């Protein structure tokens, strides 16, 4: 079924007006300052409900080959790829009680990955595992993280329930001193940071939030002790409870249908509706996904990345909403090239976007029985202003008698909280439990959080270097003045919706750098000139997305309405091209990232 109609220029002008109004209705002067972090009196929100390995241990003072900061997929992949290069002592240090990163912390009911599991789960060829669902449940993904860690023997030296607090380069021994919140101060010849992007949970700074006497927690620390059940549902503890949910992003869209199945009553406090597209999850067999020859997963993953990076391929192996929407997404994702005909580009994009969004809004009308509720669930902004979501249960949940949608757009969110519940307009909604599906702070993980201090050659602090000289790197991964430090992540490299693929390419590169430095008796450290050359590549043809983000409703994609940060932050030709570039570079230019070892 298709929901789209032909778009007239009047209709486009009408949409433009409506989008502007909706943006103006939502922008808050306090921007990102509207949120609270989970520390001090709110520190209990951040406690680990799942840790099983927290026993006391003696602080470590030994020397390992590589310390990996973070045990999510980035850290696990770095460990696996280093192991393949023959590195022996690899110590992953992880805040959580086990490997898994985002999939360790996020175990809320309904959790799934909405990128196809056969391309999202890494190292399928190497582990021989074939996922069972097109979109895997979180627990299957978490178990796969553990499977990889076991296969590559990463448990032996790992430290769990431990956070790295500082990294200090010691020129005398040409190694890093790694200090943690458990009193460790061990040495590592190399450090790989894989600290993630959406890791610090945030809470809305609602007046009176501390007064609420009911039960409350964040979705990334789900309290099954209170709700009962599992990520599959069966939340029997909520049978006669009034449950509020704040947040209707990708997490809210997954969790709300599960709450609706089991809770006495669910109040959904919505500020901006998400785009909710068809999901069509289903069981899959090895045959369905062509898992009958070596390298099948790599081929499928490459094929997906090429499509969502805007490259042409002969066949679409994944064939889902991401690949179907790629024609539109390629124009939006921050990986795209600067159009030569800007006006033509924007006009064509606007029509494609309007068709997509009209179809999304028509779906709401088609599914949701109550006309007023349907109207409030319609998103009025351009596609991908917010992260697209996919569900065949979310909109349907609003047809249940025990689900109430409370629109808070006019009051910029919930106005205040009381001992008994939540106030919006003239109404106090009395609640037994309030779940915050309010997401994570962006750009404050790892070295940017202030919780992890990094000092390189001559004691220069990384944050100071960033402030003074701006972001500089070679490929986003290595930095002059910070020898043997490799930072995985999207800044100054290239990103994709399939982020595990990006991390794996970075991990392969990191391991190759370590192997080359070992073979040549060097340190991993690019020259200033190599960094300059990389900055020039980033600036050449960098897409101008400012216009797009400036017109979007606020959210974490655009700094809560501010627009995008200045300066080149990503490789302009997309992730697939970036990965090809890294492969070619390793074959020809490795010495650009190596420097002479010079112990004093
Ligand atoms: P988001 O930041 O995307 O959403 C937070 C939600 O909280 C928004 O709906 C926001 O409204 C709402 N909110 C914040 N403050 C208030 C307030 N004061 N009153 C009312 N509402 C408020 O977080 P998510 O956890 O949903 O998602 C974060 C990211 O995690 C995703 O973008 C995605 O990258 C990833 N994810 C991926 C999944 C996958 O399947 N691969 C699944 C789940 C998450 P508003 O929009 O108005 O700001």
Boltz pocket constraint, residues with backbone or C-beta under 6 A from the ligand:
constraints:
  - pocket:
      binder: B
      contacts: [[A, 112], [A, 113], [A, 114], [A, 115], [A, 198], [A, 204], [A, 205], [A, 206], [A, 246], [A, 247], [A, 248], [A, 249], [A, 250], [A, 251], [A, 252], [A, 254], [A, 269], [A, 270], [A, 271], [A, 272], [A, 387], [A, 408], [A, 412], [A, 413], [A, 414], [A, 437], [A, 438], [A, 439], [A, 440], [A, 554], [A, 555], [A, 556]]
      max_distance: 6.0
